[in-house]
């Protein structure tokens, strides 16, 4: 309990300095996406099939899960404001994020299976496998493509095209091209060792890769478009988010129309969208961000918004931690075992556990660094005294 109070107090103390240098609606929206992310992943791994498909809480969390696109739109928006918005900066961040992505797969899957030996057999059987796994199956798990892989590849591609990303026209054409090709390329592969997996990262239609670059990169590009507009309009938030809502409404109309014509092609499933589904989700989240912008203006600053801003700054590390805790927790909870009532109890527990563990780890790292600095300063003073 004391660590939770400390976390809230720290969020409050840092909030004023954050407000000076950041856009509050972006941080609050990204912080909300962090909390929703923890709840959705808890549903996926712990909720029974009945809970996921035939309960109010399951339906609600699946609806909230469509906010994934908001995280990517905000990622692109923030890129336009970043001082590291250079080709080298984007590519180096992409490479580092890609390393984090595969390290996370190791923590999520390989560690509980091989080191702890706590992964439920039902999880293994969901892949139509049996324990013990062979090396090919371990490699399959290690190469699972999730949103971090997609975001990393997107950063690298945007780094390559960085000098053209200041042009709004280029972004619109590039984004629409990715959306238009997403349905045509979906499932295409290359019969060359290694390149088949690379192709799946870009336009997969299977669940080894959950977030292929096509069409999800388009969310980041449209976010970058509105980040550019924000800079060009001298940081006029009202105008920027109004245009985001107008554009979003247009994209929703186009997306819904295309889905109505051919649902299987244009929506397919949430992870492997076609053009209509991509347009719909980008538009939906654009309108949602505009609504949040106006909601924040009429609500007083409070501990919850401060905590959401705290989460926003730490989005990547919280993402890694929550997946690790959820997957390791299957050794206790099991895989897809919880009823709707049990899941309702588990959701706040996982949120509190994730944020508390993150806070304690962060404080532990800060404490260790301070000890090292003090030791170095003491050694330096000792050396100067001995020299004199």
N, C-alpha and C positions, 0 to 999 in steps of 0.2 A: 504493500500500500504506500509506504513512504517513497519508494522509487517512482510510483505513478504520480504522486504529488510533486516530487522533484522534477519530473519530466514536464508536467504542466507549467510549473513555475519557470523552468528554463525556456519553454516555448514562449511564455509571456515576456520574459526579459529580453529575448532576442527579437521579438516581434517588431518593435519600433525601428531597430536598425534595418531589419528586412524591408519594412515598408518604404524606407528611403531609397532603396536601390532596386526594388522588384515591383511587379504589377500584382496587386493583391488578388484580383480575380483569377489570374493564372496560377498563383500558388494555392489558393483555396480549391480551385477546380482540380489541380493535380493532386493535392492532398486528399480530396474526396475520392479520386480514382485509386489512390493507395488503399484506403479503407475498404472500398468496394472490391478491389482486387483480392484482398485477404479473405473477404466473405465468399466471393465466387469460387476461389480455389479450395476453400474449406468445403463448400458444397460439392464440388467435383470429386474430391478425394474421400470425403467422409460420408456424404449423404447417400442413402440407399437409392436404388433405381426408382423406387416409388416416390421417395422424397424429391428426387430431381425432376421427375416427369409428371407427377400427379399431386402436387401440394402447392399451396399458396406461396410458401416461402421459396420453394424451388422456382416457380414461375416469376416471382418478384426478382430474385437474384439473377436469373437468366436475362430479365429485362434490363436490370442495372448493368449487367455485363456488357451490354452494347455500348456502354460508355468507354470501352477500351479505345475506341477511335479518338476520344477526347484527349487521352494521354498523348497520342501520337500527334494530333493537331497542335497541342500545346508544346510538344517537343519542337516542332517546326517553328512555331511562333517565337519561342525563346532563342532559337538559333539566330534569328535576325537581329537580336539584341546583344548577342554574346561578343565579348572582346576576343574570343578565340575563334571567331568566324572566318578562318582562313583555310585554304586547301590543306595545308599541313596539319592544322589543328583538328579539322574534321576527320581526316583520314587516320591520324594517330589515335583520336578518341574512338573511332570505329574499330580499329585493331584491338585496342585495349578492352573495349566492350565485348568484342567477339571472344577474347580470352576468358573474360568473366562468364560469358554465356556457357561455355563448355565446362568451365570449372564448376558452375552451378549444377550442370547435369551430373557431374561426378559426385557432388555432395548429395543431390536428390536421390539418385538411383544406385550408384556403385557402392557408396559407403554403407547404406543400410543393408544392402544385399550381401556384400562380402565381409565387411568389417564387423558390423553389429549383428548381421544375420537375423534381422527383425522384419524384413519386408514380408508382408502377408502373401501366402501362396495364391490367394485370390487375385492379387495384383498381377502376379506373373501369368496366371491363367487368362487374365483379360487380354493378353497378347497372344493367346492360344499357344503358350509355351508351358514347359514343366521344369521345375528345379531338379538338378543344378543347371544353370545357364551355360551355354557354350560361348566361346569368344565372339562369334558373330552376333549373338544376341546382346552381349555386353556392349559391343561397338554400336549396335542399333540404338540402345538406350543413350549411350554417350553422345551420339550425333543427333538426338532429338532436337528439332528446330522449334524454338519458341519466340516470343516477342523480342527478347534480347538479341538473338541472331539477326532477326529482321531489322531491328533498329541499328545494329552495328553495320550491316551491309548498306543500309540506307545512308548512314553517315559517310561511309567510304565513297559511295557513288556521288553523293552531294559534294564531297570534297573534290572529286575529279571534275565535276561540272561547276565548281564554286564561282568562277568568274562570270558565269551567266545567270546565277541565281539572284542577282540584284534586279534582273528584268522580270517584271510581273508577267509579261506576255510569254516569256520562255517557260516560267513555272506553270502557267495555265496549260500551255500546249504539252509540256512534259507530263504533267499530272494526268491530263485527259488521255494521253497516249497510253500510259500505264494502265489506267482504268479500262480503256477500250480493248486492250490486248489481254486483259486478265482472264476473260472467258475463253478466248481462242487458244491461249498457251497453257491453260490449266491442265496439268497432268502430262505435259510433254516431257520427254526424257531423252537422254543421250546414251547410246550403248557403248560408252567408253569408260573404262575404269576411273572412278573418282568423279567424272563429269556428270554422271547420272545423279549423284547426291547433290552436286552443285546446282544442277538444273532444278531439283526439288526445292532447294532453298528459295528459288526465284518464283516458281509457279507450281508448287505441289498441289495434288488433289487428295493426298492421304495424310494420316495422322502421325507420321514421323515428323512432319513439318506442319505446325499449327498456324503459323503466320508467314506465308510466302510473301516475298517482296512485292509481287504483283497480286493484288492491287494495294496492299497495305502501305507501301511507300507513298502513295498518293495522299494519304492523310497527312503525312509530314510535309509534303510539298504545299498542300493548301494551307497548312498552318504557317509555313514560311511566307506564303503569299500575304497573309494578313499581318504577319510580323513586319514585312517590308512596308505595307500600307501604314502601319502604326508609326514607323520611323519617318516615312515620307510626309505624314500629316502632323509632324512635330508632337508625337506622343498623345494624340487626341484619342482617348479611350472610347468616348461616346460614339464618335464617328466610326472608329475601327470595328467595334463590336456590333454596331448597327449594320454595317456592311456585311459582317460575318453572318448576321441573322438573315438579311435579305438574300444573300448568296445561298445560305443554308436552306432557306425555304424553296428556292428554285431547284436546288439539287434534290431535295426530298420529292418534289413533284416529278422531276425527271426519273428518279430512281423508282418511285412507286409505279409510275407508268410502265417502265420497262419490266419490272417484276410481274406486273399484271399480265403482260403479254407472254412472258416465258419465265415462270418462277424457277424452274430447275436450272436453267442456264444463268439467269441473272442473280439468283441468291444462292442456289446450291446448298451451302450450309454456312454458318456464321464465320468459320475460319477460312474457307476457300470460296470467297465471294466472286461473283461475276460483276460486270459493269453496273447493273442496276442496284445491286446490293451495296456496292462501294459508294455510289453516289448518295444513296439513301442514308447510310450510316454517317458519312462525312457531313451531310446536311443536317441530320438530326443532332449531332454533337455541336455543330456550329450554332444552331438555334439554342441548344441547351446552355452553352457558354454565355450567350447574350442574356438569357434569362437569369443566370447566376449573377452576372454583372449588375443587373438591376436589383436583384434581391439583396446583394451585399450592400448596396447604397442605402437601403431602408432599414437594415438590421444593425444594431450597435455592435461594436467590436467586442468579442467575448473569448473565453478560454478555448472554446471549440475551434473557432477560426484560427486562433493562434497555434493550436496543436496541428491543424491541417497545414498551416504554413511550415511548421517544423517538419512535418512528414514530407512536404514537397521538396525541400532542400535535400532530403536523404532518400529520394525515391528509388534509386538504383540499389543501394545497400539494403533498404527495407524489402525490396522485391526479392533479392537473393536470400535474405534471412527468412522471410515468411514461407517461401517454397521449401527451404531446408527444414524448417520446423514442422511444416505440414507433412512432408514426406517421412521424416523421422518419426513423427507422431503416429503414423500408420502402424508401427510396431505395438502401440498401446491401443489405439482406437480401432484398428482394422481398416480395410478398404471397402468403402461404400456400405457402411453398416448402420448409420444413424437414421432414426426416424425423424420426421419433421420437428417434433418436440425436442428431441435430443440435439438436433442441429441448432435450434434456436438458442440453446444453452451454450453450445460450442462456439458459435460465432463471436460473441463478446469476449470469450475466453481466449480465442486465438488472436483477436485484435490486441487485447491487453498484453498477452504473452509476447507477441512480436515486438510491440513498441517498447515494452519494459526491457526485454533482452537486448534490443538495439541500444537503448539508453545506457544500460549497464556496460555493454561492450564498448560503446563510445567513451564513456567515462574511464573505463579501464585503460583504453589506449591513450587517452589524454594524460592519465596519471603516470603511465609507463614512460611516455615521452618527457614528462616533467622531471621524473627521476633521472632519466638519461641526461637531460640538459643540466640539471643540478650537479650531477657527477662530473660532467665535462667542465663546467665552470669551476668546480672545486679542484679538479686536476690542473686546470689552467692556472688558477691562483697558486697552487702548490708549486708548480713548475716555475712561476715567476719569482716566488720567494726563494726557492732553491738557487735560482740563477743569480739573485742579488746577494 
